[in-house]
Amino acid sequence: MGVHGLWEILSPASEVSVPLTTLRGQTVAVDLSAWIMEFTGVAAPPGKHYLMNRSLFYRTTSLLGMGVKLVFVLDGRAPDIKEAALLDRQEAQTGSTASVNLDRPGLKVANSQCVEMLRCLGVPCIQSPGEAEAMCAYLNKAGLVNGCFTEDGDFFLYGGKTLYKNIQKNGKTYMADKYTDVSIDNKLGLGQNDLLALGLLLGCDYDKEGVRGVGTKKGLDLVKHFKDKGLDALDRLKGWAANKTLDELEQRLATPVKANSHCTLCSHLGKSTSHTRLGCTVCETDTGCQPGSKLCPCQACLNKLIEHENKLELTIRRKALDMKPAFPNMKIVQEFTMGTRTCMVTSSALELSNVHFENLIKCLNSTLRWDRAEALKNIVPFLIQYEMHRNGNEGKMFSPTRIVGKCKDNHTSCLEVEWDKTDVNTWAGESHATGVKVKVTRELLTLRYPALVEKYEEDQVKRPPKGSRKGKITAEIPGQTTLHQFFAIKKKKLDFSS
């Protein structure tokens, strides 16, 4: 998926295993088809909808409960130039070599089931006119979202800025590898046009072959060669076919030049014995030589220098210009540079809405076969955490009644809190009406309910220290035998009797 070998190239610029709790308060786009592929192993999962919906529910509610705002992006019609890649995927997954439908009806069915659940959770879903990663990149570049969850490196070729991939769970904490365009530029010296040039050279979803014989090393070396010369890599590739200078260099190097004898001391034209006696005109000496002072200006040496400086580009260019269709394929360039210009989305379309509880319970029953009790068991703890990240108390379904005690949740300082449903909560039933215990981070509870935390801390100060005896005498009463004296007397009596 994406540019061949891209993640191998970008790995030195990644930040590995970033806790997703660091995204609290941020809005992150999700490439839905990437999650479907991850959950089921295929883009359009026949018979795997239960696994897909279950994984989607738990991951989505966990992230929302952390205070991460999600925006799901759906794939639209695939670009015409992606037909070959879709054919390959279809054959690998099903063995079928039949023509593919670029409208992706199988993916639409999977998307529709996911969207039903997501909208019940109040999560916005955006339809992309084309590739989902193109829309994600547009939203990120426009500042409408802070990043994107996707496994597709094409996100950066479309101009995206921050990507999270390889989501994993460490205990109860979600982690992901983070990539940013700033880190890629600072550590690798690669910008959007450089990555696009690599996509053309190495191959991508829109050209599975790339240039024959060009792998990640040669591709990177060529891009670095352009940058050392102060050239834009993409512009250079686009101008290869009409570049007369490169044509002349190729013609010059193809013309045989007789290589005359060169001095073994200074490498200039002539023999070392002659230079010792008569000197070297290039070294500007009357006798002997000055090794390494100047390059030899003869035609053979100049050709060697030109070949050394330009061999990589000339070799790859020769292979590329023999390709059909003509290299570079401008349809690919246009897709990456213009594919998001028609995406018009406003910030209001990305806002979270209220959870639709009854519809959600019905959805979980139809997709996961959960009865009402099982659905409430999963919804209520999520909702309490989710509401903690919303400002104000108006319309909230649960309110805290008391703090039970301190606890740890995945090495984070938390407080276990009892919650009762509010008057506006008509769906939780008697089983979740009072005394619902949920762990909340001390920091978040202090932010939302400072008075409750303050009262708990005051009560803790008033309580006797842990392990103290009930009714323990802390001061001596005149004339009263202390426990120490009592046991000393008793011990003497026992010794006397023995």
N, C-alpha and C positions, 0 to 999 in steps of 0.2 A: 504494500500500500504506500503510495507516494514515490518519491525519488529513490532509486535503488541505492542502498548503502548510505542513505542520508544520516540515519541515527548513529551509525559508526563514526561518521564525520563529526557530528554535533556532540557526541558523548562527553568530550573534555570540557564543554561549556555548560554541562548540566549541573543542577543542584539536586543531589540524590536524597530520596526519602524525606521530603518536606512534610511536616504534619499539616493536614488540611485545616486544623483549628486556626492556623495563621490566616485563613481566608475569611474569618468571621467579619461580617459587615460588608464583604465584597460581593459583587455580582459576577458570576462566571457562566459563560455559555457552555452548553454540552452538545457535542456532535452525537446525536442519538444513535445513528447507525453504528458508530464506533462502539458504543456500550452494548448494543444488541449483538454485534459480532463477538464482543468479549464474553458476554453471558452465555451465548449459545454455540459459538464457533462458526456460525454462518451469518450472512447478512439478512437473509429472509428465512427464518427458522421454521421449517415444516414440523409440526408436532412438538415444538419445544417452547411453546408460549408460556407454560406454567413456570418453567425455570427462568425465562426472561422476565416475566412480570414479578416474580418473587424477588429476584435479585434487584430489579429496578426499584421496587418499593422500599426495600431495606436500605439500599445505598442513598436513595433520594431523601428519605425521611431522616437518615443519619446526618446528612450534610445540612439539611434545613434545620435540624435540631441543634447543629453547631453554630447557626447564624449565617450560613452561606446562602446567598440568594442565587437561585438557578434559573437559567433560561435555556430551554431545549430547542435545538434547531434541527429541522427535518430536511432530508435530501429531497430535491425536486427532480426534474428531468435531467438525466445525465447528458453531458456534452457529446456531440456526434463523434468527436475524436477519442472518446473513451470506449467505443464499441468493442475494440479488440481486447482491451483489458477485461471487460465484463464477460466476453466470450470465454476467455481463459479461466476466470473464476467459476463460471457456470460449469465448464467441463470438469474442473478440479473437484467441485462440490457434488455434482450430480452425474457426471459422465456424459451429459448431453452436449451435442454440438449444434443444436438448433439455433436459429437466429435469436438475438436477445431483444427485449423490449426496453428501449431507453427510458420509458416512463417508470420502470421498476415496480410493476404491480405487486410482486411478492413482498418487497420492502414496505410498500404502502399498507399492506394488511398488518404487518408487524407494527408499523408506526401507529396505526389507528388504535390498536389495543393499548399501547403505551400511553398515547395521548389521552385516552379516556381516563386512565388512572391519574395522570399528571394534572389534568384540569380539575379533577375532584380534589386534588391536594392544593389547588390554587396556584399551580406553577405555570407560567406563560410558555407557550409553544409557538415557535416562529417557523413558517414555511419558507424555505429558500427556493428561489426560482431555478437554481442549479445545484451545485455541490454544497453540502452543509458546511464544510470547512471554509469555503469561500465567504459564506455569510458570517460565520464565526469571526473570521479575520476582519471583515468589514466592521462588525460591531466593536471589536477590540481596537481597531485602528481609529475608529470614530470616537472612542472614549465612552461608549455606551456600556461596555462590560470590561472587567479588569483582567480577564484571561479566558482560557478555553480548555475544557477537558476533551482531548482527542488523541488518537494514536496516529493520525495522518500528518506527516511532515509537510505536506503541501500547504498547510496552514501558513507557514512562513513564506512560501513562494507567493501566496495571495496577499502578503503584507501584514500578517498577524504579528503580535508583539510578545504575548506571554502564553505559554502552553504548559499544561499538566498532563502527563501520561503515566502509564504503568501504575494505576491505582492499586494499592494493597492495604491489607489490614494487619497492623502490628498490635496484637491484643485487641483492645477496643478502639484504637486510634487508626484513622485512615491516613495513609501516607501516599505521596506521589512524587515523581521526578519532575522538576521544574526547569523549563527552558525559556530564555528571554532573548529577544533580538539584540538587546544591549550587550548581554553576556556573550552571545555568539560573535558579535562585532568586536568586542574588546579582546576576547580570548583567541578567536580564530581569524579575525579580520574579514569576516564574510557578511555582506549585506544582502538585501533582497535580490538585487540583480545578479550577484555572485551565485546565490543559491539557484536562481532560475537558470543561469548558465550551466550549472552542474546538472540540473534536471534535464536539459537538452543533451548534454554530453553522456550522462550515465544511463538515461532512460527513466521514465516515470509512468504514471497511469495512462498518459496520453500518447506515449511512444515507448513501448516496452523494451525495445532494443537499445536505443541510444546510438552512439557512435561505436562501431565495431572495434573491439580491442581496448576500449577506454574504461578503466576501473576507477575506484575512488582515488588511488594515488596519482595516476596520470591526470585525472580531472582536476584535483586540487593543485597539482604542480602547474597546470596550464593557467588556472585562475590566478595563482600567485604570480606567474610570469606576466600576466596582463597588469596586475596591480603594481608590480615593480616598475613597469613602464608607464604608470600613471594612466592606464586605459580602463574604461568601464568594460567588464567582461561580457555583459550581454550585448552592448553596442558593437563590440569587436566581432562577436560571432555573427551578428546580423549583417555586418559589412564584409564578411569573408569572401562571398562570391564576387563582389565588385572591387576587391582590393587589388589594384594594379601593382602596388609596391611588392606585395607578397608574390604575385605572378612573376615579376621581374627577378625576385630573389630565387624562386624555384628554377627559372630558366638559366640564371647565372650558375647556380650550383649544378645544374644538369650538363653544362658545357664543360668538357674535359680541359684541364689546365696542366701543363707539364710542370712537375715539381723538380726544380733544380737543386743542386747540393746546397746545404745550409751549414753554417759554422756550428760545431758541437759546443762551443763556449757561449756564444751570444744568441744563437738560433737565427741569425740574420743570413741573408743570401751571401754565398761565398764559402771558401774553405778556411778551416781554422789555421792552417799553416800560412795561408796568404794574409789573414788578419793579424797574425803574430808579427809578420815582417812589415806589412804595409798599412796596418790599421783597418778600421771599418767605417765606411761612410755613414751608416745609420747610427753607429755608436759615437760618431764624430771624434775618432781617435786617429793619430798618426801611426801608432804601433799598438798592437794588442786590442782587446775588446773591453767593453763594460757590460757584462751580462745583466739582463733584466732591465736595462735602461729604457728601451723602446721596443714596440712591436715591429715585426718585419713587415714592410709595406708591399711585398711581392703579391701577385695575384693569387697564388696557391694558399699563402698564409691568410690573406683577407677572406678567401672563401671558407677556410677552416673556421675562422672566427665567426663569420656569418652563420655557418651551419651550426656551430656550438650554441649560439644565442637564439637561433630560430628553429632548430630541428624539431623540437616537440610540437610547436604550433604548426609548422609546415606539414609534419607527418599526419597529425590529427585532422588538419584542414583538408588534406588530400583525400582522406577516407570519408570525411563528412560530405564533401562536394560530390562524391560518387553516389550518395544516398538518394533514394526515391521515397517520398517526395523530397523536394529540394530542402536542404538544411540551411538555416534552422526553419522548422515548420512554424510559420507565423501564426497559425491557428492556435498553437500551444502558447506562444508568447501572448497573444491577445486574450486567451482564456485566463491566464494568470494576472495580467496587468489591467484587464478591463472587465473581468468576470463579476466584479462586485459593484460596478458603478450603477447598476439598476436596482440595487438593494436599498430601498428606502424604508427605514424603521425609525419610529420615534421612541423616546425614552418611556413614554406612558405605556407603550405596548409591552414593556419589559417588567412592569410592576407585578409583584405577587398579589394575588387576591385571597379572599377568605377561603378556608377549607369548607367544602360542601360535604358535610358529615354523612347524611343519609345516603347520598349518591355514592360516596366513597365506600360505605359499608356494603352497599349492593354490588359495587364494582369488585371489591375484594371477594365477595361471595361467588360471583360469576367467574372470575379469573383464577383465584387461588383456592376456591372451595372452602373459605373460612366462614363459619357461622358467626352470628353477631357477637357472641362472647369472645371468640378468638380475635375477631376484628378489633373490638374495643381494647383487648389486652395489648394490642400492638399500637393502636391509634393514640390512646390516652397519654402514655409516657412521652411519645413523640410530640403531641400537641402541647403539653406543659412546657417542654424544652423550647419548642418553636415559639410559643407566646412570650417566653422570657426575653426574646430578642426584639420584640415589638414595643415601641414606646407607648406609654399610657396604659390604663387598665380598662378603658371603655371597650365593651364587647368581648372581654376575655371569658373563656369557658371555665377556668379554674382559678382559685385564689388560695394562697398558702394560709394555713391556720397555725402551725407551729413547727419549729425545728426540732427534729428528733435527736440529732447528734452529729458529731463530726465523722467524716469518713474519707477514704481515698478512692478515686476512680482513675485507674491507669496512671498512678503516680501524681495525680492532680488533687489538690486540696478541695474537698467538697463538703457539702452539708446535706444530710438526708432530711427532706421536708415532707410534711403531710399536707395534702391539698384537698379541698372540698369543691365540688362543682358550684358554679354561680347560678343565679336565677335565669340567665339567658341560655343556660345549657339544658336543652330538653331532650337530648339524644343519648346521654351517657348511661342512663338507667340507674337502678339502685346499687348495682354491683360496684359502680365507680362514682357513687354520690359523695362519700366522705372517706377520709383517711387514706387517700391514695399516696403511697410513698414513692418519691422520685428523688434521685440524687441530682444536685445542682452545684455548679462550681461556686465557691465562696465569693469570688470576684463578681460573678454575674448576679447572684442573689443580693449582694450588698448594693450593687448598682440599681437594681429594680425595687428592692424592698429593704431599704436601709434601716427603718424602724424595727422590723422583725429581727434582723441580725443584731442590732444594738441591744434589744431586749434579751435575746438569747445570751449574749456575752455578759450582760449584767447578772443574769440568773446563774451563769457559770461561776462568777466571782463569789456570789453569796453561798453557793453550795459548799459543804464541807469537803476538804481534800479527799481524793480517792484513797480508799483503804483505811480511813479514820473510823474508830469504833463509835457506835451510836451511844450517846450519853456519856462519852469519855470525860473524866474530871481533868480539867486543865489547870486547876489551882489547888493548893493544899489548904485544908480546913484545920485550924488550930485544934490540937488534942486528938485528931483522928489519925489512926494508924494508916500509913501508906501501904500500898500493895507490896512494895519492896521490903518494908519492915515486917509485914505479915508473913511473907514466905521465908524471910531470914529466921524468924522465931520458930516457924513450923519445922524448918530444917534442923534447928538445934534440938527440938523435942525428939525428932526421929533418930538423931545421932545418939542421944542419951539412952533411948529405949533399946538401941542395938547393943 
